[in-house]
Amino acid sequence: MKTSLSIREAWNDYYRKDFVRLLLVFFVTGVVSYWLFRTFVAAEQVDEILAQLGESFEASGLTFDSSPRDMMIALFVNNTRVTLLAFLLGMIPLFIPYVFVVINAAVIGLVAMLVGFTGESVIKVLVLGILPHGVTEISAILLGAAMGLSLNRHVWKKLRGKETDVTFKALLFAGVKTFLFIAVPLLAVSAVIEAYVTPLLLQ
């Protein structure tokens, strides 16, 4: 039984397959949620949805008059919190990491729907407004969820009395290292791009 894991070993043996599955879940959820929102949300509901989104952004420290620096910090803190929770809540045997992925994908589907209602090009906003920072941000969140699922799977095996090929401590420490040295830098890059580059691209 393995009592320690490097980041590379953890990725190859415990994270990579879940990461691919979660990426597929993310993509499918985003597409399906966009279609559902477009189908069932009426035009008169858009203003109410925008108001609710504005309130949620303000609760996260994001407002329309936020400076790029303040926006960068708020984005980094919020996304780091989400990624960390997706990882650590994997210790609860309820497949919670999937919830984080589905919610984030559904939000993108909702944003795409709102863009469509305003008459803007959905493709343009996705390519210029989400893709540049989304590659690193979504990768970090999916990685956090994949780490959470590795803990989740370990806990389930223990509850069912099955043997495991690695200790829980090794998985947890590998996850912490991956979070600090891979996920956090990805989220920092994402926050800088979203705060400083994305507004320029959308002008």
C-alpha positions as CSV (number, residue, x, y, z in Angstrom):
1,M,0.0,0.0,0.0
2,K,1.3,3.4,-1.0
3,T,2.0,5.7,1.9
4,S,3.1,8.7,-0.1
5,L,2.4,10.1,-3.6
6,S,4.0,12.7,-5.8
7,I,1.9,15.1,-7.7
8,R,2.7,13.2,-10.9
9,E,1.7,9.8,-9.4
10,A,-1.5,11.2,-8.0
11,W,-2.4,12.7,-11.4
12,N,-1.6,9.5,-13.4
13,D,-3.1,7.0,-10.9
14,Y,-6.0,8.9,-9.2
15,Y,-7.0,12.2,-10.9
16,R,-6.6,11.9,-14.6
17,K,-9.6,9.6,-15.4
18,D,-11.9,11.6,-13.1
19,F,-10.7,14.8,-14.6
20,V,-11.7,13.6,-18.1
21,R,-15.1,12.4,-16.9
22,L,-15.7,15.7,-15.1
23,L,-14.7,17.6,-18.2
24,L,-17.3,15.6,-20.2
25,V,-19.9,16.3,-17.5
26,F,-19.0,20.0,-17.6
27,F,-19.4,20.2,-21.3
28,V,-22.7,18.3,-21.5
29,T,-24.1,20.3,-18.5
30,G,-23.2,23.6,-20.1
31,V,-24.8,22.7,-23.4
32,V,-27.9,21.2,-21.9
33,S,-28.4,24.0,-19.4
34,Y,-28.1,26.6,-22.2
35,W,-30.7,24.8,-24.2
36,L,-33.0,24.5,-21.2
37,F,-32.7,28.1,-20.3
38,R,-33.3,29.2,-23.9
39,T,-36.4,27.0,-24.0
40,F,-38.0,27.7,-20.7
41,V,-36.9,31.2,-19.6
42,A,-39.2,34.0,-21.0
43,A,-37.8,37.3,-22.1
44,E,-39.6,39.1,-19.2
45,Q,-37.7,37.0,-16.7
46,V,-34.3,38.1,-17.9
47,D,-34.2,41.3,-15.9
48,E,-35.0,39.4,-12.7
49,I,-32.3,36.9,-13.4
50,L,-29.8,39.6,-14.1
51,A,-30.7,41.3,-10.8
52,Q,-30.2,38.0,-8.9
53,L,-26.8,37.5,-10.6
54,G,-25.8,41.0,-9.7
55,E,-26.6,40.3,-6.0
56,S,-24.6,37.1,-6.0
57,F,-21.7,38.9,-7.6
58,E,-21.8,41.7,-5.0
59,A,-21.9,39.0,-2.3
60,S,-18.6,37.7,-3.8
61,G,-17.1,41.2,-3.8
62,L,-17.7,41.9,-7.5
63,T,-19.5,45.0,-8.6
64,F,-19.6,47.0,-11.8
65,D,-17.4,49.7,-10.4
66,S,-14.8,47.4,-9.0
67,S,-11.2,48.2,-10.0
68,P,-9.4,45.5,-11.9
69,R,-7.2,44.9,-8.9
70,D,-10.2,44.4,-6.6
71,M,-11.9,42.2,-9.2
72,M,-8.8,40.1,-9.6
73,I,-8.6,39.5,-5.8
74,A,-12.3,38.8,-5.5
75,L,-12.2,36.3,-8.4
76,F,-9.1,34.6,-7.1
77,V,-10.5,34.2,-3.6
78,N,-13.9,33.0,-4.8
79,N,-12.5,30.5,-7.2
80,T,-9.9,29.3,-4.8
81,R,-12.6,28.7,-2.2
82,V,-14.7,26.7,-4.7
83,T,-11.8,24.6,-5.8
84,L,-10.8,23.9,-2.2
85,L,-14.3,22.9,-1.2
86,A,-14.7,20.6,-4.2
87,F,-11.5,18.9,-3.0
88,L,-12.1,18.7,0.8
89,L,-15.9,17.9,0.6
90,G,-14.9,14.8,-1.3
91,M,-14.3,13.3,2.1
92,I,-18.1,13.2,2.6
93,P,-19.4,10.1,0.7
94,L,-22.1,12.0,-1.3
95,F,-20.3,12.7,-4.6
96,I,-20.4,16.4,-3.8
97,P,-17.5,17.3,-6.2
98,Y,-19.9,16.6,-9.1
99,V,-22.2,19.3,-7.7
100,F,-19.6,22.0,-8.0
101,V,-18.9,21.0,-11.6
102,V,-22.5,20.9,-12.6
103,I,-23.2,24.3,-10.9
104,N,-20.3,26.0,-12.6
105,A,-21.3,24.6,-16.0
106,A,-24.9,25.6,-15.5
107,V,-23.8,29.2,-14.7
108,I,-22.0,29.4,-18.0
109,G,-25.1,28.0,-19.8
110,L,-27.1,30.7,-18.0
111,V,-24.7,33.5,-19.0
112,A,-24.7,32.2,-22.6
113,M,-28.5,32.3,-22.6
114,L,-28.6,35.9,-21.2
115,V,-26.1,37.0,-23.9
116,G,-28.3,35.5,-26.6
117,F,-31.3,37.5,-25.2
118,T,-29.4,40.7,-25.5
119,G,-28.7,40.1,-29.1
120,E,-25.0,39.8,-28.7
121,S,-23.1,36.9,-30.3
122,V,-22.9,34.0,-27.9
123,I,-19.9,32.5,-29.8
124,K,-18.0,35.8,-29.5
125,V,-18.7,36.1,-25.8
126,L,-17.7,32.5,-25.1
127,V,-14.5,32.8,-27.2
128,L,-13.4,36.2,-26.0
129,G,-15.1,36.6,-22.7
130,I,-14.9,33.1,-21.1
131,L,-12.4,31.0,-23.0
132,P,-9.2,33.0,-22.3
133,H,-9.6,32.8,-18.5
134,G,-11.8,29.7,-18.5
135,V,-9.2,27.3,-19.7
136,T,-7.1,27.8,-16.5
137,E,-10.1,28.5,-14.2
138,I,-12.2,25.5,-15.2
139,S,-9.1,23.2,-15.3
140,A,-8.4,24.1,-11.7
141,I,-11.9,23.6,-10.5
142,L,-12.1,20.2,-12.4
143,L,-8.8,19.2,-10.8
144,G,-10.1,20.1,-7.4
145,A,-13.2,18.0,-8.0
146,A,-11.1,15.1,-9.3
147,M,-9.0,15.3,-6.1
148,G,-12.2,15.3,-4.1
149,L,-13.5,12.2,-6.0
150,S,-10.2,10.4,-5.2
151,L,-10.9,10.9,-1.5
152,N,-14.6,10.1,-2.0
153,R,-13.8,6.7,-3.7
154,H,-11.3,5.9,-0.8
155,V,-13.9,6.6,1.8
156,W,-16.5,4.5,0.0
157,K,-14.1,1.6,-0.2
158,K,-13.3,1.8,3.5
159,L,-17.0,2.0,4.4
160,R,-17.6,-1.2,2.3
161,G,-14.7,-3.0,3.9
162,K,-12.6,-3.1,0.7
163,E,-8.9,-3.0,0.4
164,T,-7.2,0.2,-0.9
165,D,-3.9,0.6,-2.7
166,V,-3.0,3.9,-1.0
167,T,-3.5,5.4,2.5
168,F,-6.0,8.2,3.0
169,K,-3.2,10.3,4.4
170,A,-1.2,9.9,1.2
171,L,-4.2,10.9,-0.9
172,L,-5.0,13.9,1.3
173,F,-1.4,15.2,1.3
174,A,-1.1,14.6,-2.5
175,G,-4.2,16.6,-2.9
176,V,-3.0,19.5,-0.7
177,K,0.3,19.6,-2.7
178,T,-1.6,19.6,-6.0
179,F,-3.9,22.3,-4.8
180,L,-1.1,24.6,-3.7
181,F,1.3,24.0,-6.5
182,I,-1.0,23.4,-9.5
183,A,-4.6,24.7,-8.8
184,V,-3.7,27.9,-7.0
185,P,-1.3,29.1,-9.7
186,L,-3.9,28.3,-12.4
187,L,-6.5,30.3,-10.5
188,A,-4.1,33.2,-10.1
189,V,-3.4,33.3,-13.8
190,S,-7.1,33.0,-14.5
191,A,-8.0,35.9,-12.1
192,V,-5.4,38.2,-13.8
193,I,-6.7,37.4,-17.3
194,E,-10.3,37.9,-16.3
195,A,-9.7,41.1,-14.5
196,Y,-7.3,42.8,-16.9
197,V,-7.4,41.1,-20.3
198,T,-11.1,39.9,-20.8
199,P,-12.5,43.5,-20.6
200,L,-10.2,44.6,-23.3
201,L,-11.1,41.7,-25.5
202,L,-14.8,42.4,-25.1
203,Q,-14.6,46.1,-26.0
